[in-house]
Amino acid sequence: MMHLNLNVKPGGGLKILCMGAHSDDIEIGCGGTILRLADQYPGCEFHWVVFNAIGIREAEARRGAQLFAGSRLNGPQLKSFQDGFMPYVGGEVKAVFENDLKQLSPDLIFTHNGNDAHQDHRLISQLTWNTFRGHFILEYEIPKYDGDLGRPSVFVPLEKEVCEKKIGYLMEAFHSQRTKHWFHPETFLSLMRLRGMECAASSGYAEAFYCRKLII
C-alpha cells in the first residue's frame, strides 16, 4: 500500500469545499478527516454547502458545521431543496454549482459517492464532477439501510480520540436524527473500525473515500 501526503507548506493550509445533500451528510461521511485536517493544517479554510437544510435541520446544519470546522469555517451555505426531490429540480441545483461554487477553485473537494443509493446524493456527486473537472475530489460514504457500501480506494487513518470526537459532535448536533435506527454511535464507530482494518491503520480506525482520478 502506498502512502501519499498532501503538498501543504508548513503553517499553510488548503481551501476545502465540503458538500452534502442533507444537513448531517458531510459530518457523517468525512467528519473525522475534517477534524484531522483542521488540526494538522492550521491554515485550512472549509467552505460548507448543504442543499437540504429546512426547519430544525437548518439549525442542526449550522451547529454541525461550527463544531467540525470551528473558526476555519466559511459559511455554511444552506439551501432549501426538498429531501428526495433534488433530481427533479436538477436545473436549480446545478445553478448553485455554476453561480455560487464554481469560482471557488478549491484544493480539495468532499462530495457524495457517485454510486450512493440515495438519489439526492448521486445528483450532488454528478454535479460535483460536472463542475470541477480538474480538481482533487474525494467521494465519501454514508451507511444506510439500503446496504450500498462498496470498495473504497483512499483511506485516512484516524486516532480513536478523533473518532470519538466525531461521534460526540454527531450526537450533539443532530438531535432530530436520533430516532432513526441507524443513527447510532456504534454504527459510525464500526464503519471506521472496518475501514481502519482494511488499510492497516495503526490506531485501528479510518475513514474511506472513492477517488476516480489521482495523478502521481
C-alpha positions, -999 to 999 in steps of 0.1 A, spaced: 0 0 0 14 34 -10 12 63 15 7 98 -1 8 132 17 -9 164 8 15 190 -6 10 217 20 37 242 31 45 243 68 19 265 86 -1 267 54 -35 253 46 -60 241 20 -92 256 6 -116 227 11 -151 225 -3 -174 202 16 -208 194 0 -237 174 14 -272 169 2 -286 168 38 -275 185 70 -256 156 85 -240 141 54 -207 159 55 -202 152 92 -210 115 88 -191 110 56 -159 129 63 -162 145 98 -131 127 112 -110 137 82 -121 173 86 -111 172 122 -77 157 114 -71 183 85 -81 212 107 -56 200 134 -28 191 110 -30 222 88 -39 253 108 -44 274 76 -72 253 62 -104 270 51 -136 250 49 -164 260 25 -195 242 36 -226 237 14 -258 218 24 -286 215 -1 -314 204 22 -315 224 54 -351 232 63 -367 238 96 -348 222 125 -324 208 101 -311 243 93 -301 249 129 -286 215 130 -266 221 99 -252 253 113 -243 236 146 -226 207 129 -205 229 106 -194 250 135 -185 220 157 -164 204 130 -148 233 112 -147 259 140 -130 292 133 -119 279 99 -155 277 86 -165 298 56 -203 297 56 -222 275 58 -242 280 26 -276 264 33 -302 257 6 -338 246 9 -342 219 -17 -367 192 -7 -354 159 6 -358 132 -21 -368 156 -48 -334 171 -59 -332 151 -92 -365 167 -103 -352 202 -98 -318 194 -111 -315 226 -131 -320 247 -100 -294 226 -81 -270 229 -109 -274 267 -109 -260 267 -73 -228 249 -86 -224 273 -115 -233 306 -98 -221 300 -62 -194 274 -62 -175 271 -95 -154 302 -89 -140 289 -56 -114 266 -72 -108 246 -41 -77 225 -34 -98 195 -22 -135 187 -25 -155 163 -4 -187 151 -20 -211 120 -21 -202 87 -36 -215 85 -71 -229 50 -65 -248 60 -34 -283 45 -32 -299 79 -23 -309 98 -54 -301 132 -39 -266 120 -30 -260 108 -66 -271 141 -81 -247 161 -59 -219 138 -68 -227 140 -105 -228 178 -104 -196 180 -85 -178 162 -113 -195 182 -140 -185 215 -123 -150 207 -110 -134 187 -138 -97 192 -129 -99 192 -91 -90 167 -64 -123 151 -54 -129 125 -27 -163 108 -25 -174 99 10 -197 71 21 -229 72 42 -241 40 59 -277 32 54 -305 6 53 -300 1 16 -266 -15 21 -247 4 -6 -212 3 9 -186 -5 -17 -148 -9 -20 -132 25 -14 -97 32 -27 -85 60 -4 -81 58 34 -75 84 60 -63 68 93 -78 84 124 -68 82 161 -96 68 182 -99 101 201 -108 118 168 -134 91 160 -149 96 195 -150 134 190 -167 129 156 -194 107 171 -198 131 200 -204 160 177 -228 140 156 -249 132 186 -248 167 199 -257 185 166 -283 162 150 -310 156 176 -337 151 150 -319 120 137 -316 101 169 -349 83 164 -335 66 133 -323 30 139 -291 35 120 -281 69 136 -262 53 165 -227 57 178 -219 20 172 -228 24 135 -203 51 129 -176 36 151 -180 2 135 -176 16 99 -145 35 109 -131 3 126 -138 -17 94 -121 8 72 -92 10 97 -87 -27 94 -88 -26 56 -59 0 55 -40 -15 85 -42 18 104 -20 17 135 -50 31 155 -74 6 140 -97 33 127 -100 53 94 -125 70 71 -126 58 35 -132 75 2 -137 68 -35 -113 86 -59 -119 84 -97 -87 102 -107 -54 105 -90 -22 117 -107 11 108 -91 
